[in-house]
């Protein structure tokens, strides 16, 4: 009888006990190893045949093996106490639990939170206005009467509801209807940032039928284009970084006069239109990227909102959240509609 044999027996017994989650099987193993005719006792009988010195030495090893098997069995029985008989499985409550997944805000919600923070810092209050809106707020009050060609740019989803004095109902095609609602609700000074969903019947790789806009409106005494430009520069620097510059390009909106399209210097070529290797920049046209519309509030619009254009002036701008967000991140999505996809393979990347 060798010490190695005893060690092997001990290891085999412990491995079997640990693999077992069932009481009957544990009882069987107890008999096999520790029973009267069990394996340990067989070894003990053989001890008698050994020389005295060897006997003490091997006897000690055998005793240790017996203790180890007994202890393992004892713990295994305890672990089985709370369990229903006959179940084959058990689980080890001391194992570390699998990590639970922590989600994060959607890319668009992250952008909205940041836009809100930037404008809050200069005293603009975030507001929300109805997404299902009367034609009057969306168009007429904004100086776009029925059948006016300017409406072509703002095709809307109309809702089948009985028309009222304010016309038919539609899903807001832009956040500018919030300008009117805000003026009717509050006297100047007004500093609003209206962030909301907009709907237009367009769907292709660069248009989703649902998207977001953020609309700023500032009305007070003596507001001029300098204020507009200063505030837009502030936003561009905060949102896109201190290196970026903006410019105003004349444009035409019915609800602002004068009106501008706002451009920002391209990040890739730093507004030069050419890369350092002399090639034309592939992201922008001549160093500038288009951000969105803005302008000085038209007197007609002030009057619609019950504000006296002789006393007050203001500016407004309305830009796409998805658009500025993609420009900031340098995201080049093959299809803008992917932003609305619930596919975790996309969402997990941000
Ligand atoms: N409402 C315009 C649009 O959706 C943007 C705009 C808002 C322009 C405010 C000027 C002033 O395109």
Boltz pocket constraint, residues with backbone or C-beta under 6 A from the ligand:
constraints:
  - pocket:
      binder: B
      contacts: [[A, 173], [A, 174], [A, 175], [A, 176], [A, 215], [A, 216], [A, 253], [A, 256], [A, 260], [A, 293], [A, 294], [A, 295], [A, 316], [A, 317], [A, 318], [A, 319]]
      max_distance: 6.0
